Amino acid sequence: MVLIWDHQRPPGGLCASPSCQNVYLTQGSGLPRRYCSRRCATRERVASHRRSRAAR
């Protein structure tokens, strides 16, 4: 059983956004998820862009 689990992705995870503590489930194949929703991903991308613009 452990050998099978070593080759599979985890069934979910915690959102990568520091301001969000939501849990998400992985659905199907494709790229691994980092955020619980598109809204969280967009919020983090915009915040990163604003930080980089402010640093200039």
CHARMM-style PDB file with segment names, atoms N, HN, CA, C and O in Angstrom:
ATOM      1  N   MET     1       0.823  -1.189   0.000  1.00  0.00      PROA
ATOM      2  CA  MET     1       0.000   0.000   0.000  1.00  0.00      PROA
ATOM      3  C   MET     1       0.871   1.259   0.000  1.00  0.00      PROA
ATOM      4  O   MET     1       0.541   2.229  -0.683  1.00  0.00      PROA
ATOM      5  N   VAL     2       1.961   1.264   0.742  1.00  0.00      PROA
ATOM      6  HN  VAL     2       2.229   0.477   1.297  1.00  0.00      PROA
ATOM      7  CA  VAL     2       2.844   2.431   0.808  1.00  0.00      PROA
ATOM      8  C   VAL     2       3.493   2.670  -0.542  1.00  0.00      PROA
ATOM      9  O   VAL     2       3.657   3.821  -0.946  1.00  0.00      PROA
ATOM     10  N   LEU     3       3.859   1.633  -1.239  1.00  0.00      PROA
ATOM     11  HN  LEU     3       3.726   0.697  -0.911  1.00  0.00      PROA
ATOM     12  CA  LEU     3       4.489   1.757  -2.542  1.00  0.00      PROA
ATOM     13  C   LEU     3       3.563   2.467  -3.533  1.00  0.00      PROA
ATOM     14  O   LEU     3       4.030   3.289  -4.322  1.00  0.00      PROA
ATOM     15  N   ILE     4       2.294   2.176  -3.510  1.00  0.00      PROA
ATOM     16  HN  ILE     4       1.914   1.508  -2.870  1.00  0.00      PROA
ATOM     17  CA  ILE     4       1.324   2.842  -4.383  1.00  0.00      PROA
ATOM     18  C   ILE     4       1.221   4.315  -4.025  1.00  0.00      PROA
ATOM     19  O   ILE     4       1.202   5.154  -4.926  1.00  0.00      PROA
ATOM     20  N   TRP     5       1.155   4.656  -2.766  1.00  0.00      PROA
ATOM     21  HN  TRP     5       1.171   3.974  -2.035  1.00  0.00      PROA
ATOM     22  CA  TRP     5       1.008   6.043  -2.327  1.00  0.00      PROA
ATOM     23  C   TRP     5       2.222   6.889  -2.719  1.00  0.00      PROA
ATOM     24  O   TRP     5       2.066   8.076  -3.009  1.00  0.00      PROA
ATOM     25  N   ASP     6       3.416   6.314  -2.735  1.00  0.00      PROA
ATOM     26  HN  ASP     6       3.542   5.350  -2.500  1.00  0.00      PROA
ATOM     27  CA  ASP     6       4.628   7.047  -3.091  1.00  0.00      PROA
ATOM     28  C   ASP     6       4.575   7.614  -4.499  1.00  0.00      PROA
ATOM     29  O   ASP     6       5.226   8.622  -4.774  1.00  0.00      PROA
ATOM     30  N   HSD     7       3.827   7.004  -5.390  1.00  0.00      PROA
ATOM     31  HN  HSD     7       3.298   6.186  -5.166  1.00  0.00      PROA
ATOM     32  CA  HSD     7       3.781   7.437  -6.782  1.00  0.00      PROA
ATOM     33  C   HSD     7       2.543   8.264  -7.113  1.00  0.00      PROA
ATOM     34  O   HSD     7       2.337   8.615  -8.274  1.00  0.00      PROA
ATOM     35  N   GLN     8       1.737   8.575  -6.145  1.00  0.00      PROA
ATOM     36  HN  GLN     8       1.904   8.290  -5.201  1.00  0.00      PROA
ATOM     37  CA  GLN     8       0.525   9.353  -6.391  1.00  0.00      PROA
ATOM     38  C   GLN     8       0.637  10.722  -5.748  1.00  0.00      PROA
ATOM     39  O   GLN     8       1.390  10.922  -4.795  1.00  0.00      PROA
ATOM     40  N   ARG     9      -0.127  11.660  -6.286  1.00  0.00      PROA
ATOM     41  HN  ARG     9      -0.739  11.498  -7.060  1.00  0.00      PROA
ATOM     42  CA  ARG     9      -0.192  12.987  -5.685  1.00  0.00      PROA
ATOM     43  C   ARG     9      -1.078  12.946  -4.449  1.00  0.00      PROA
ATOM     44  O   ARG     9      -1.961  12.095  -4.341  1.00  0.00      PROA
ATOM     45  N   PRO    10      -0.844  13.861  -3.516  1.00  0.00      PROA
ATOM     46  CA  PRO    10      -1.744  13.933  -2.358  1.00  0.00      PROA
ATOM     47  C   PRO    10      -3.160  14.295  -2.822  1.00  0.00      PROA
ATOM     48  O   PRO    10      -3.315  14.969  -3.841  1.00  0.00      PROA
ATOM     49  N   PRO    11      -4.174  13.869  -2.107  1.00  0.00      PROA
ATOM     50  CA  PRO    11      -5.555  14.125  -2.529  1.00  0.00      PROA
ATOM     51  C   PRO    11      -6.005  15.571  -2.345  1.00  0.00      PROA
ATOM     52  O   PRO    11      -7.119  15.908  -2.744  1.00  0.00      PROA
ATOM     53  N   GLY    12      -5.191  16.424  -1.764  1.00  0.00      PROA
ATOM     54  HN  GLY    12      -4.286  16.150  -1.440  1.00  0.00      PROA
ATOM     55  CA  GLY    12      -5.558  17.824  -1.560  1.00  0.00      PROA
ATOM     56  C   GLY    12      -4.466  18.546  -0.818  1.00  0.00      PROA
ATOM     57  O   GLY    12      -3.336  18.067  -0.731  1.00  0.00      PROA
ATOM     58  N   GLY    13      -4.806  19.704  -0.282  1.00  0.00      PROA
ATOM     59  HN  GLY    13      -5.724  20.094  -0.353  1.00  0.00      PROA
ATOM     60  CA  GLY    13      -3.819  20.469   0.460  1.00  0.00      PROA
ATOM     61  C   GLY    13      -4.394  21.762   0.996  1.00  0.00      PROA
ATOM     62  O   GLY    13      -5.595  22.011   0.898  1.00  0.00      PROA
ATOM     63  N   LEU    14      -3.519  22.586   1.567  1.00  0.00      PROA
ATOM     64  HN  LEU    14      -2.543  22.383   1.646  1.00  0.00      PROA
ATOM     65  CA  LEU    14      -3.906  23.897   2.069  1.00  0.00      PROA
ATOM     66  C   LEU    14      -3.601  24.948   1.018  1.00  0.00      PROA
ATOM     67  O   LEU    14      -2.621  24.832   0.281  1.00  0.00      PROA
ATOM     68  N   CYS    15      -4.427  25.959   0.949  1.00  0.00      PROA
ATOM     69  HN  CYS    15      -5.223  26.053   1.548  1.00  0.00      PROA
ATOM     70  CA  CYS    15      -4.228  27.060   0.014  1.00  0.00      PROA
ATOM     71  C   CYS    15      -2.884  27.731   0.312  1.00  0.00      PROA
ATOM     72  O   CYS    15      -2.533  27.927   1.475  1.00  0.00      PROA
ATOM     73  N   ALA    16      -2.127  28.084  -0.746  1.00  0.00      PROA
ATOM     74  HN  ALA    16      -2.412  27.925  -1.691  1.00  0.00      PROA
ATOM     75  CA  ALA    16      -0.803  28.686  -0.601  1.00  0.00      PROA
ATOM     76  C   ALA    16      -0.861  30.166  -0.225  1.00  0.00      PROA
ATOM     77  O   ALA    16       0.170  30.761   0.089  1.00  0.00      PROA
ATOM     78  N   SER    17      -2.031  30.757  -0.253  1.00  0.00      PROA
ATOM     79  HN  SER    17      -2.869  30.273  -0.509  1.00  0.00      PROA
ATOM     80  CA  SER    17      -2.184  32.160   0.112  1.00  0.00      PROA
ATOM     81  C   SER    17      -2.047  32.326   1.624  1.00  0.00      PROA
ATOM     82  O   SER    17      -2.728  31.629   2.377  1.00  0.00      PROA
ATOM     83  N   PRO    18      -1.172  33.244   2.092  1.00  0.00      PROA
ATOM     84  CA  PRO    18      -1.018  33.429   3.532  1.00  0.00      PROA
ATOM     85  C   PRO    18      -2.277  33.958   4.218  1.00  0.00      PROA
ATOM     86  O   PRO    18      -2.452  33.769   5.421  1.00  0.00      PROA
ATOM     87  N   SER    19      -3.148  34.615   3.461  1.00  0.00      PROA
ATOM     88  HN  SER    19      -3.005  34.768   2.484  1.00  0.00      PROA
ATOM     89  CA  SER    19      -4.367  35.173   4.061  1.00  0.00      PROA
ATOM     90  C   SER    19      -5.546  34.202   4.003  1.00  0.00      PROA
ATOM     91  O   SER    19      -6.651  34.551   4.419  1.00  0.00      PROA
ATOM     92  N   CYS    20      -5.325  32.997   3.497  1.00  0.00      PROA
ATOM     93  HN  CYS    20      -4.428  32.714   3.159  1.00  0.00      PROA
ATOM     94  CA  CYS    20      -6.409  32.023   3.348  1.00  0.00      PROA
ATOM     95  C   CYS    20      -5.986  30.707   3.992  1.00  0.00      PROA
ATOM     96  O   CYS    20      -4.843  30.278   3.831  1.00  0.00      PROA
ATOM     97  N   GLN    21      -6.870  30.084   4.697  1.00  0.00      PROA
ATOM     98  HN  GLN    21      -7.798  30.433   4.828  1.00  0.00      PROA
ATOM     99  CA  GLN    21      -6.582  28.794   5.327  1.00  0.00      PROA
ATOM    100  C   GLN    21      -7.519  27.699   4.815  1.00  0.00      PROA
ATOM    101  O   GLN    21      -7.735  26.698   5.498  1.00  0.00      PROA
ATOM    102  N   ASN    22      -8.073  27.884   3.618  1.00  0.00      PROA
ATOM    103  HN  ASN    22      -7.898  28.697   3.063  1.00  0.00      PROA
ATOM    104  CA  ASN    22      -8.989  26.897   3.048  1.00  0.00      PROA
ATOM    105  C   ASN    22      -8.247  25.640   2.628  1.00  0.00      PROA
ATOM    106  O   ASN    22      -7.064  25.679   2.287  1.00  0.00      PROA
ATOM    107  N   VAL    23      -8.958  24.538   2.659  1.00  0.00      PROA
ATOM    108  HN  VAL    23      -9.919  24.507   2.936  1.00  0.00      PROA
ATOM    109  CA  VAL    23      -8.450  23.248   2.209  1.00  0.00      PROA
ATOM    110  C   VAL    23      -9.107  22.965   0.862  1.00  0.00      PROA
ATOM    111  O   VAL    23     -10.284  23.269   0.668  1.00  0.00      PROA
ATOM    112  N   TYR    24      -8.344  22.379  -0.076  1.00  0.00      PROA
ATOM    113  HN  TYR    24      -7.388  22.132   0.082  1.00  0.00      PROA
ATOM    114  CA  TYR    24      -8.915  22.024  -1.373  1.00  0.00      PROA
ATOM    115  C   TYR    24      -8.653  20.556  -1.670  1.00  0.00      PROA
ATOM    116  O   TYR    24      -7.735  19.948  -1.118  1.00  0.00      PROA
ATOM    117  N   LEU    25      -9.466  20.003  -2.543  1.00  0.00      PROA
ATOM    118  HN  LEU    25     -10.211  20.497  -2.992  1.00  0.00      PROA
ATOM    119  CA  LEU    25      -9.303  18.624  -2.998  1.00  0.00      PROA
ATOM    120  C   LEU    25      -8.816  18.646  -4.430  1.00  0.00      PROA
ATOM    121  O   LEU    25      -9.273  19.461  -5.231  1.00  0.00      PROA
ATOM    122  N   THR    26      -7.888  17.756  -4.760  1.00  0.00      PROA
ATOM    123  HN  THR    26      -7.517  17.094  -4.109  1.00  0.00      PROA
ATOM    124  CA  THR    26      -7.405  17.627  -6.128  1.00  0.00      PROA
ATOM    125  C   THR    26      -8.442  16.850  -6.913  1.00  0.00      PROA
ATOM    126  O   THR    26      -8.883  15.783  -6.485  1.00  0.00      PROA
ATOM    127  N   GLN    27      -8.833  17.384  -8.063  1.00  0.00      PROA
ATOM    128  HN  GLN    27      -8.475  18.251  -8.410  1.00  0.00      PROA
ATOM    129  CA  GLN    27      -9.842  16.724  -8.880  1.00  0.00      PROA
ATOM    130  C   GLN    27      -9.254  16.382 -10.235  1.00  0.00      PROA
ATOM    131  O   GLN    27      -8.962  17.276 -11.029  1.00  0.00      PROA
ATOM    132  N   GLY    28      -9.078  15.112 -10.504  1.00  0.00      PROA
ATOM    133  HN  GLY    28      -9.315  14.386  -9.859  1.00  0.00      PROA
ATOM    134  CA  GLY    28      -8.592  14.659 -11.796  1.00  0.00      PROA
ATOM    135  C   GLY    28      -7.110  14.873 -11.990  1.00  0.00      PROA
ATOM    136  O   GLY    28      -6.371  15.157 -11.048  1.00  0.00      PROA
ATOM    137  N   SER    29      -6.695  14.730 -13.230  1.00  0.00      PROA
ATOM    138  HN  SER    29      -7.295  14.499 -13.995  1.00  0.00      PROA
ATOM    139  CA  SER    29      -5.282  14.894 -13.564  1.00  0.00      PROA
ATOM    140  C   SER    29      -5.031  16.345 -13.966  1.00  0.00      PROA
ATOM    141  O   SER    29      -5.946  17.168 -13.965  1.00  0.00      PROA
ATOM    142  N   GLY    30      -3.814  16.637 -14.300  1.00  0.00      PROA
ATOM    143  HN  GLY    30      -3.071  15.968 -14.300  1.00  0.00      PROA
ATOM    144  CA  GLY    30      -3.454  17.993 -14.698  1.00  0.00      PROA
ATOM    145  C   GLY    30      -2.396  18.544 -13.769  1.00  0.00      PROA
ATOM    146  O   GLY    30      -1.793  17.811 -12.984  1.00  0.00      PROA
ATOM    147  N   LEU    31      -2.179  19.831 -13.865  1.00  0.00      PROA
ATOM    148  HN  LEU    31      -2.668  20.426 -14.502  1.00  0.00      PROA
ATOM    149  CA  LEU    31      -1.174  20.477 -13.043  1.00  0.00      PROA
ATOM    150  C   LEU    31      -1.567  20.459 -11.574  1.00  0.00      PROA
ATOM    151  O   LEU    31      -2.752  20.551 -11.253  1.00  0.00      PROA
ATOM    152  N   PRO    32      -0.590  20.342 -10.675  1.00  0.00      PROA
ATOM    153  CA  PRO    32      -0.906  20.392  -9.246  1.00  0.00      PROA
ATOM    154  C   PRO    32      -1.409  21.777  -8.849  1.00  0.00      PROA
ATOM    155  O   PRO    32      -0.948  22.788  -9.379  1.00  0.00      PROA
ATOM    156  N   ARG    33      -2.337  21.815  -7.933  1.00  0.00      PROA
ATOM    157  HN  ARG    33      -2.712  20.993  -7.503  1.00  0.00      PROA
ATOM    158  CA  ARG    33      -2.912  23.082  -7.479  1.00  0.00      PROA
ATOM    159  C   ARG    33      -2.112  23.656  -6.333  1.00  0.00      PROA
ATOM    160  O   ARG    33      -1.498  22.919  -5.562  1.00  0.00      PROA
ATOM    161  N   ARG    34      -2.118  24.987  -6.218  1.00  0.00      PROA
ATOM    162  HN  ARG    34      -2.617  25.586  -6.843  1.00  0.00      PROA
ATOM    163  CA  ARG    34      -1.499  25.666  -5.092  1.00  0.00      PROA
ATOM    164  C   ARG    34      -2.536  26.463  -4.305  1.00  0.00      PROA
ATOM    165  O   ARG    34      -2.377  26.683  -3.104  1.00  0.00      PROA
ATOM    166  N   TYR    35      -3.587  26.889  -4.978  1.00  0.00      PROA
ATOM    167  HN  TYR    35      -3.717  26.710  -5.953  1.00  0.00      PROA
ATOM    168  CA  TYR    35      -4.594  27.747  -4.360  1.00  0.00      PROA
ATOM    169  C   TYR    35      -5.950  27.055  -4.371  1.00  0.00      PROA
ATOM    170  O   TYR    35      -6.209  26.188  -5.206  1.00  0.00      PROA
ATOM    171  N   CYS    36      -6.806  27.443  -3.443  1.00  0.00      PROA
ATOM    172  HN  CYS    36      -6.596  28.148  -2.765  1.00  0.00      PROA
ATOM    173  CA  CYS    36      -8.114  26.810  -3.318  1.00  0.00      PROA
ATOM    174  C   CYS    36      -9.082  27.254  -4.420  1.00  0.00      PROA
ATOM    175  O   CYS    36     -10.031  26.538  -4.739  1.00  0.00      PROA
ATOM    176  N   SER    37      -8.843  28.436  -4.999  1.00  0.00      PROA
ATOM    177  HN  SER    37      -8.072  29.018  -4.739  1.00  0.00      PROA
ATOM    178  CA  SER    37      -9.748  28.945  -6.029  1.00  0.00      PROA
ATOM    179  C   SER    37      -9.000  29.903  -6.952  1.00  0.00      PROA
ATOM    180  O   SER    37      -7.881  30.324  -6.656  1.00  0.00      PROA
ATOM    181  N   ARG    38      -9.624  30.236  -8.057  1.00  0.00      PROA
ATOM    182  HN  ARG    38     -10.533  29.894  -8.297  1.00  0.00      PROA
ATOM    183  CA  ARG    38      -9.050  31.232  -8.969  1.00  0.00      PROA
ATOM    184  C   ARG    38      -8.967  32.589  -8.293  1.00  0.00      PROA
ATOM    185  O   ARG    38      -8.035  33.357  -8.534  1.00  0.00      PROA
ATOM    186  N   ARG    39      -9.933  32.876  -7.457  1.00  0.00      PROA
ATOM    187  HN  ARG    39     -10.690  32.252  -7.261  1.00  0.00      PROA
ATOM    188  CA  ARG    39      -9.951  34.161  -6.751  1.00  0.00      PROA
ATOM    189  C   ARG    39      -8.710  34.324  -5.878  1.00  0.00      PROA
ATOM    190  O   ARG    39      -8.087  35.386  -5.894  1.00  0.00      PROA
ATOM    191  N   CYS    40      -8.339  33.298  -5.119  1.00  0.00      PROA
ATOM    192  HN  CYS    40      -8.845  32.435  -5.106  1.00  0.00      PROA
ATOM    193  CA  CYS    40      -7.130  33.357  -4.279  1.00  0.00      PROA
ATOM    194  C   CYS    40      -5.880  33.481  -5.139  1.00  0.00      PROA
ATOM    195  O   CYS    40      -4.977  34.251  -4.811  1.00  0.00      PROA
ATOM    196  N   ALA    41      -5.819  32.733  -6.234  1.00  0.00      PROA
ATOM    197  HN  ALA    41      -6.553  32.108  -6.500  1.00  0.00      PROA
ATOM    198  CA  ALA    41      -4.655  32.794  -7.117  1.00  0.00      PROA
ATOM    199  C   ALA    41      -4.505  34.189  -7.709  1.00  0.00      PROA
ATOM    200  O   ALA    41      -3.398  34.723  -7.761  1.00  0.00      PROA
ATOM    201  N   THR    42      -5.600  34.778  -8.151  1.00  0.00      PROA
ATOM    202  HN  THR    42      -6.500  34.344  -8.108  1.00  0.00      PROA
ATOM    203  CA  THR    42      -5.558  36.125  -8.727  1.00  0.00      PROA
ATOM    204  C   THR    42      -5.162  37.149  -7.674  1.00  0.00      PROA
ATOM    205  O   THR    42      -4.354  38.037  -7.949  1.00  0.00      PROA
ATOM    206  N   ARG    43      -5.718  37.038  -6.478  1.00  0.00      PROA
ATOM    207  HN  ARG    43      -6.373  36.317  -6.255  1.00  0.00      PROA
ATOM    208  CA  ARG    43      -5.386  37.972  -5.394  1.00  0.00      PROA
ATOM    209  C   ARG    43      -3.887  37.946  -5.097  1.00  0.00      PROA
ATOM    210  O   ARG    43      -3.273  38.998  -4.922  1.00  0.00      PROA
ATOM    211  N   GLU    44      -3.298  36.757  -5.040  1.00  0.00      PROA
ATOM    212  HN  GLU    44      -3.797  35.903  -5.182  1.00  0.00      PROA
ATOM    213  CA  GLU    44      -1.866  36.634  -4.772  1.00  0.00      PROA
ATOM    214  C   GLU    44      -1.025  37.150  -5.933  1.00  0.00      PROA
ATOM    215  O   GLU    44       0.010  37.781  -5.717  1.00  0.00      PROA
ATOM    216  N   ARG    45      -1.460  36.886  -7.160  1.00  0.00      PROA
ATOM    217  HN  ARG    45      -2.300  36.373  -7.336  1.00  0.00      PROA
ATOM    218  CA  ARG    45      -0.720  37.366  -8.328  1.00  0.00      PROA
ATOM    219  C   ARG    45      -0.723  38.892  -8.392  1.00  0.00      PROA
ATOM    220  O   ARG    45       0.307  39.500  -8.683  1.00  0.00      PROA
ATOM    221  N   VAL    46      -1.866  39.514  -8.124  1.00  0.00      PROA
ATOM    222  HN  VAL    46      -2.703  39.021  -7.888  1.00  0.00      PROA
ATOM    223  CA  VAL    46      -1.965  40.977  -8.124  1.00  0.00      PROA
ATOM    224  C   VAL    46      -1.128  41.568  -6.996  1.00  0.00      PROA
ATOM    225  O   VAL    46      -0.448  42.573  -7.200  1.00  0.00      PROA
ATOM    226  N   ALA    47      -1.165  40.969  -5.820  1.00  0.00      PROA
ATOM    227  HN  ALA    47      -1.717  40.152  -5.654  1.00  0.00      PROA
ATOM    228  CA  ALA    47      -0.366  41.463  -4.691  1.00  0.00      PROA
ATOM    229  C   ALA    47       1.121  41.365  -5.000  1.00  0.00      PROA
ATOM    230  O   ALA    47       1.883  42.269  -4.657  1.00  0.00      PROA
ATOM    231  N   SER    48       1.544  40.286  -5.642  1.00  0.00      PROA
ATOM    232  HN  SER    48       0.926  39.552  -5.921  1.00  0.00      PROA
ATOM    233  CA  SER    48       2.945  40.128  -6.014  1.00  0.00      PROA
ATOM    234  C   SER    48       3.353  41.187  -7.040  1.00  0.00      PROA
ATOM    235  O   SER    48       4.442  41.755  -6.957  1.00  0.00      PROA
ATOM    236  N   HSD    49       2.481  41.442  -7.994  1.00  0.00      PROA
ATOM    237  HN  HSD    49       1.596  40.980  -8.062  1.00  0.00      PROA
ATOM    238  CA  HSD    49       2.754  42.463  -9.008  1.00  0.00      PROA
ATOM    239  C   HSD    49       2.879  43.850  -8.363  1.00  0.00      PROA
ATOM    240  O   HSD    49       3.776  44.622  -8.702  1.00  0.00      PROA
ATOM    241  N   ARG    50       1.987  44.149  -7.448  1.00  0.00      PROA
ATOM    242  HN  ARG    50       1.259  43.522  -7.173  1.00  0.00      PROA
ATOM    243  CA  ARG    50       2.045  45.462  -6.773  1.00  0.00      PROA
ATOM    244  C   ARG    50       3.300  45.613  -5.921  1.00  0.00      PROA
ATOM    245  O   ARG    50       3.886  46.694  -5.861  1.00  0.00      PROA
ATOM    246  N   ARG    51       3.714  44.531  -5.262  1.00  0.00      PROA
ATOM    247  HN  ARG    51       3.238  43.652  -5.311  1.00  0.00      PROA
ATOM    248  CA  ARG    51       4.946  44.585  -4.480  1.00  0.00      PROA
ATOM    249  C   ARG    51       6.161  44.828  -5.372  1.00  0.00      PROA
ATOM    250  O   ARG    51       7.047  45.609  -5.024  1.00  0.00      PROA
ATOM    251  N   SER    52       6.198  44.159  -6.523  1.00  0.00      PROA
ATOM    252  HN  SER    52       5.479  43.526  -6.806  1.00  0.00      PROA
ATOM    253  CA  SER    52       7.345  44.339  -7.426  1.00  0.00      PROA
ATOM    254  C   SER    52       7.356  45.744  -8.031  1.00  0.00      PROA
ATOM    255  O   SER    52       8.426  46.312  -8.247  1.00  0.00      PROA
ATOM    256  N   ARG    53       6.199  46.300  -8.302  1.00  0.00      PROA
ATOM    257  HN  ARG    53       5.329  45.838  -8.126  1.00  0.00      PROA
ATOM    258  CA  ARG    53       6.125  47.677  -8.844  1.00  0.00      PROA
ATOM    259  C   ARG    53       6.526  48.691  -7.786  1.00  0.00      PROA
ATOM    260  O   ARG    53       7.151  49.703  -8.105  1.00  0.00      PROA
ATOM    261  N   ALA    54       6.179  48.437  -6.537  1.00  0.00      PROA
ATOM    262  HN  ALA    54       5.671  47.615  -6.277  1.00  0.00      PROA
ATOM    263  CA  ALA    54       6.521  49.365  -5.445  1.00  0.00      PROA
ATOM    264  C   ALA    54       8.015  49.330  -5.139  1.00  0.00      PROA
ATOM    265  O   ALA    54       8.574  50.318  -4.663  1.00  0.00      PROA
ATOM    266  N   ALA    55       8.660  48.204  -5.408  1.00  0.00      PROA
ATOM    267  HN  ALA    55       8.206  47.402  -5.794  1.00  0.00      PROA
ATOM    268  CA  ALA    55      10.088  48.063  -5.115  1.00  0.00      PROA
ATOM    269  C   ALA    55      10.961  48.810  -6.140  1.00  0.00      PROA
ATOM    270  O   ALA    55      12.137  49.070  -5.883  1.00  0.00      PROA
ATOM    271  N   ARG    56      10.393  49.143  -7.272  1.00  0.00      PROA
ATOM    272  HN  ARG    56       9.438  48.931  -7.480  1.00  0.00      PROA
ATOM    273  CA  ARG    56      11.165  49.837  -8.320  1.00  0.00      PROA
ATOM    274  C   ARG    56      11.416  51.253  -8.006  1.00  0.00      PROA
ATOM    275  OT1 ARG    56      12.050  51.957  -8.793  1.00  0.00      PROA
TER     276      ARG     56
END
